Amino acid sequence: MSQVNPPISSPDISAYVQHTALLLGLSIPPEQMASVVENFKQVQAIAQPVLEFPLPDDLEAAPRFEP
């Protein structure tokens, strides 16, 4: 099975947002930084169940999507 990464801690999310903004050339005003970090925390909480879903290492992608 693939290894599941633990959730990122709050200080790490803040650092991630700041570093990613620098890499992308984005300017996040200081008064909005707390809201951006909070949104990333919410995204992480929403995504965590998907990231924790076990998949076998030998799983192959379907050749095409059929709803």
MILUMKOL-300038 format. One record per residue (C-alpha): x, y, z; residue number from 1; residue in three letters. Coordinates in nm, 2 decimals. Example, Ala and Ser with C-alpha at 12.3 -4.5 7.8 and 13.67 -1.06 7.14 Angstrom:
% residues 2
{{1.23, -0.45, 0.78}, 1, "Ala"}
{{1.37, -0.11, 0.71}, 2, "Ser"}
//
This chain:
% residues 67
{{0.00, 0.00, 0.00}, 1, "Met"}
{{0.11, 0.36, -0.06}, 2, "Ser"}
{{0.22, 0.57, 0.24}, 3, "Gln"}
{{-0.03, 0.83, 0.37}, 4, "Val"}
{{0.11, 1.16, 0.46}, 5, "Asn"}
{{-0.01, 1.31, 0.79}, 6, "Pro"}
{{-0.19, 1.65, 0.78}, 7, "Pro"}
{{0.03, 1.96, 0.77}, 8, "Ile"}
{{0.05, 2.15, 1.09}, 9, "Ser"}
{{-0.08, 2.51, 1.11}, 10, "Ser"}
{{0.26, 2.68, 1.12}, 11, "Pro"}
{{0.36, 2.47, 0.81}, 12, "Asp"}
{{0.05, 2.58, 0.62}, 13, "Ile"}
{{0.14, 2.94, 0.68}, 14, "Ser"}
{{0.50, 2.89, 0.56}, 15, "Ala"}
{{0.36, 2.69, 0.26}, 16, "Tyr"}
{{0.13, 2.97, 0.16}, 17, "Val"}
{{0.41, 3.23, 0.19}, 18, "Gln"}
{{0.66, 3.03, 0.00}, 19, "His"}
{{0.42, 2.93, -0.27}, 20, "Thr"}
{{0.31, 3.29, -0.32}, 21, "Ala"}
{{0.67, 3.39, -0.36}, 22, "Leu"}
{{0.74, 3.11, -0.62}, 23, "Leu"}
{{0.43, 3.21, -0.81}, 24, "Leu"}
{{0.50, 3.58, -0.79}, 25, "Gly"}
{{0.18, 3.65, -0.60}, 26, "Leu"}
{{0.14, 3.94, -0.36}, 27, "Ser"}
{{-0.08, 3.85, -0.07}, 28, "Ile"}
{{-0.15, 4.16, 0.14}, 29, "Pro"}
{{-0.07, 4.11, 0.51}, 30, "Pro"}
{{-0.43, 4.18, 0.61}, 31, "Glu"}
{{-0.55, 3.89, 0.39}, 32, "Gln"}
{{-0.28, 3.64, 0.48}, 33, "Met"}
{{-0.47, 3.49, 0.78}, 34, "Ala"}
{{-0.78, 3.43, 0.56}, 35, "Ser"}
{{-0.57, 3.26, 0.29}, 36, "Val"}
{{-0.41, 3.04, 0.55}, 37, "Val"}
{{-0.75, 2.95, 0.70}, 38, "Glu"}
{{-0.88, 2.86, 0.35}, 39, "Asn"}
{{-0.58, 2.62, 0.30}, 40, "Phe"}
{{-0.66, 2.46, 0.64}, 41, "Lys"}
{{-1.02, 2.41, 0.53}, 42, "Gln"}
{{-0.90, 2.26, 0.19}, 43, "Val"}
{{-0.67, 2.02, 0.38}, 44, "Gln"}
{{-0.95, 1.91, 0.61}, 45, "Ala"}
{{-1.18, 1.84, 0.31}, 46, "Ile"}
{{-0.91, 1.66, 0.11}, 47, "Ala"}
{{-0.78, 1.44, 0.40}, 48, "Gln"}
{{-1.04, 1.16, 0.37}, 49, "Pro"}
{{-0.95, 1.13, 0.00}, 50, "Val"}
{{-0.58, 1.13, 0.07}, 51, "Leu"}
{{-0.63, 0.86, 0.34}, 52, "Glu"}
{{-0.83, 0.63, 0.11}, 53, "Phe"}
{{-0.61, 0.31, 0.06}, 54, "Pro"}
{{-0.52, 0.23, -0.30}, 55, "Leu"}
{{-0.31, -0.07, -0.40}, 56, "Pro"}
{{0.04, 0.02, -0.55}, 57, "Asp"}
{{-0.03, -0.17, -0.87}, 58, "Asp"}
{{-0.36, 0.01, -0.95}, 59, "Leu"}
{{-0.38, 0.12, -1.31}, 60, "Glu"}
{{-0.57, 0.43, -1.44}, 61, "Ala"}
{{-0.87, 0.36, -1.65}, 62, "Ala"}
{{-0.81, 0.42, -2.02}, 63, "Pro"}
{{-1.11, 0.66, -2.04}, 64, "Arg"}
{{-1.38, 0.79, -1.82}, 65, "Phe"}
{{-1.73, 0.67, -1.86}, 66, "Glu"}
{{-1.99, 0.82, -1.62}, 67, "Pro"}
//
